[in-house]
Amino acid sequence: MPQWKNIFKNSVWKHLGIVVGASILFLIAVFLFLKIYTQHGQGKPVPDFTGLTEKQLQHLIRSNDLLYTIIDSVHTDFAPRGVVLEQTPKAGEKVKKNRRIFFTINSWTDEQIIVPNLRDNSLRNAQVMLESYGLKLGNLIYIPSEFTNMVLGQHFEGKPVEPGTLVRKGSSIDLLVGRGLSNETTAVPQLTGMTLDAARKAAQNVYLNLGATIYADTIATAMDSLKAFVWRQSPPASEGFVLNLGASIDVWLTTDTEFHPDTLKKREAEQALLEQENPEAAEETESAFEEELF
């Protein structure tokens, strides 16, 4: 009789074989069950939720049998308020039913900034500090003091503001600045051709403010406002024209390149040439242009 038949005649080996066989069958059954239960390899790609608000993404969540949690909010000026900035898992990754998607959104509220202590700083240092905090230099209010161009106080929206106060990022802080004991003056800067922000900084660099801001009818949107430039100022930047520290300059803005200083200089040169060649035609052209300006 073959040797293997003798082995299986022994009841111990017979039982051991039955146990091993049953174990193998059990493992195969478990593997097949888990494959069916977990739907291995049958996941669906995650939709792209970036740019959607919570209200907008809920339909996508439900239609794809997913769950979600907003885990964080950050501040950025480059996306609308409340929209998804990041998601985990990423768009396109395969996930199974009832998988939870984690979102980071752009905050609905403005970012708050702590107002620094600007008192007893020079005006230059205070301006640098404001910019480093994400704030803007507002109006300069000059008051009599033995300390010239030293910050003596700080205001927000017309009222004194204490260091440590929370304000919206990008807010303007007005400064009370000492002007010395004399009526010190400064030359009027040339602002024409500049954007509003550039003109404001140029005025502040010589301790002046911008006063009235008059927009042309062509400026209809926020984007137009950003592109607009100063085409007229009062008082003008005439040689010898000075203002007291803290005084204001009124500016007129437009987006019409016909009023840009470079265009006006070119037109003046053409007008001068025309006057030499045809004085009567030059006078008519000049009158028509003045009517267009004013």
Number of C-alpha atoms within 10 A of each C-alpha: 5 6 7 8 9 9 12 14 10 10 10 10 12 12 12 12 13 10 12 11 11 12 12 11 12 12 11 11 12 12 12 11 12 11 13 11 9 12 12 10 10 13 14 14 15 22 16 17 22 17 18 17 17 16 9 12 18 16 11 14 19 12 8 17 14 17 14 18 11 13 11 12 18 14 16 14 9 7 14 16 19 20 23 23 19 19 20 13 18 16 14 11 13 14 17 18 14 13 16 16 19 16 21 19 26 22 18 13 12 14 15 15 17 16 24 18 17 21 17 15 16 17 25 13 13 20 20 13 19 20 12 10 14 16 22 18 21 21 22 25 22 23 17 13 15 12 15 18 22 24 24 20 18 24 17 16 11 9 10 14 19 16 13 11 12 14 18 15 16 17 18 18 24 21 25 22 28 23 24 16 12 10 10 13 17 16 18 24 22 17 24 22 20 19 18 22 11 14 22 21 17 19 22 23 14 15 25 27 23 22 14 13 13 14 17 13 9 13 17 10 8 9 9 13 18 13 14 23 28 26 23 21 20 14 16 17 16 11 9 8 13 17 17 16 24 24 20 21 23 16 24 18 26 24 20 13 14 13 20 18 17 13 12 14 12 11 15 13 12 12 19 14 13 16 14 9 11 12 14 10 12 17 14 10 13 14 11 10 12 9 8 9 11 5
